[in-house]
Amino acid sequence: MTTFEALIKNRRSIRKYLDKAVETEKVDAILRTALMSPASKRANGWEFIVVNQRDTLVKLASCREFGSKFVADAPLAIVVAYDAEKSDVWYEDASIAAIIIQLAAADLELGSCWVQVHNRTYNETTTSEAYVRNALQIPDNKHVLCMITLGYKDEERKPYDEEKLAYDKIHYNQY
Ligand SMILES: Cc1cc2nc3c(=O)[nH]c(=O)nc-3n(C[C@H](O)[C@H](O)[C@H](O)COP(=O)(O)O)c2cc1C
């Protein structure tokens, strides 16, 4: 198994973190990889907002009714925003940057979890995007795709078992 395959096999979403800050050098290394993400036509319309202030993390945790509460206790989150006017495929560009952040974190033995913001709602009248934009003073012309929580793991997750993968999803030459 290659080192990369082992990294993919062992990466699982981690939602519980030790009460320990992530070193600046590690955060910087992760952000460098994000800035090297491939993007259609090199549009590079992403913006990354690093949040490590507890009160702001607590605020972000409320951006949805379910699925985001653990953000309140994470040491750090990187919010992935995008200027949709810079690319007709912004969703793809931003998603690629987000997964690169997760894989860079895994490479540094940090846990991470994707928390969806785009297409989710805060309440009946406010989208999660509007809520996060307001919380972080992100300009209205940026979309907020997701936030990636990061930290030292405080839970064990089993690696993927390659014997149990859905090989029937793979097709050669025709469906
Ligand atoms: C596009 C996307 C959105 C996700 N949104 C959330 C979320 O809002 N909250 C959450 O706890 N996990 C979220 N996840 C994590 C998934 O639940 C997780 O990746 C999936 O269950 C597979 O588990 P694993 O990451 O441990 O392999 C999201 C993952 C992706 C790729």
The ligand as a MOL file (V3000), in Angstrom:
LIG
                    3D

  0  0  0     0  0            999 V3000
M  V30 BEGIN CTAB
M  V30 COUNTS 31 33 0 0 0
M  V30 BEGIN ATOM
M  V30 1 C -19.7660 17.4850 1.4880 0
M  V30 2 C -19.6820 16.9550 2.9040 0
M  V30 3 C -20.4660 17.5030 3.8820 0
M  V30 4 C -20.3750 17.0600 5.2070 0
M  V30 5 N -21.0940 17.6940 6.1760 0
M  V30 6 C -20.9350 17.3160 7.4670 0
M  V30 7 C -21.5630 18.0560 8.5050 0
M  V30 8 O -22.2260 19.0710 8.2630 0
M  V30 9 N -21.3940 17.6360 9.7760 0
M  V30 10 C -20.6350 16.5300 10.0790 0
M  V30 11 O -20.5300 16.1960 11.2630 0
M  V30 12 N -20.0170 15.8160 9.1270 0
M  V30 13 C -20.1300 16.1990 7.8330 0
M  V30 14 N -19.4460 15.5360 6.8380 0
M  V30 15 C -18.6130 14.3600 7.1670 0
M  V30 16 C -19.3040 13.0720 6.6950 0
M  V30 17 O -20.3710 12.7690 7.5570 0
M  V30 18 C -18.2680 11.9410 6.6610 0
M  V30 19 O -17.2180 12.2720 5.7810 0
M  V30 20 C -18.8880 10.6160 6.2070 0
M  V30 21 O -19.8270 10.1640 7.1570 0
M  V30 22 C -17.8360 9.5210 6.0310 0
M  V30 23 O -17.1360 9.3110 7.2550 0
M  V30 24 P -15.5610 9.5080 7.3510 0
M  V30 25 O -15.2270 10.9300 6.9620 0
M  V30 26 O -15.2170 9.2200 8.7840 0
M  V30 27 O -14.9020 8.5420 6.3900 0
M  V30 28 C -19.5050 15.9860 5.5280 0
M  V30 29 C -18.7070 15.4300 4.5260 0
M  V30 30 C -18.7670 15.9200 3.2320 0
M  V30 31 C -17.8500 15.3440 2.1790 0
M  V30 END ATOM
M  V30 BEGIN BOND
M  V30 1 1 1 2
M  V30 2 1 2 3
M  V30 3 2 2 30
M  V30 4 2 3 4
M  V30 5 1 4 5
M  V30 6 1 4 28
M  V30 7 2 5 6
M  V30 8 1 6 7
M  V30 9 1 6 13
M  V30 10 2 7 8
M  V30 11 1 7 9
M  V30 12 1 9 10
M  V30 13 2 10 11
M  V30 14 1 10 12
M  V30 15 2 12 13
M  V30 16 1 13 14
M  V30 17 1 14 15
M  V30 18 1 14 28
M  V30 19 1 15 16
M  V30 20 1 16 17
M  V30 21 1 16 18
M  V30 22 1 18 19
M  V30 23 1 18 20
M  V30 24 1 20 21
M  V30 25 1 20 22
M  V30 26 1 22 23
M  V30 27 1 23 24
M  V30 28 2 24 25
M  V30 29 1 24 26
M  V30 30 1 24 27
M  V30 31 2 28 29
M  V30 32 1 29 30
M  V30 33 1 30 31
M  V30 END BOND
M  V30 END CTAB
M  END
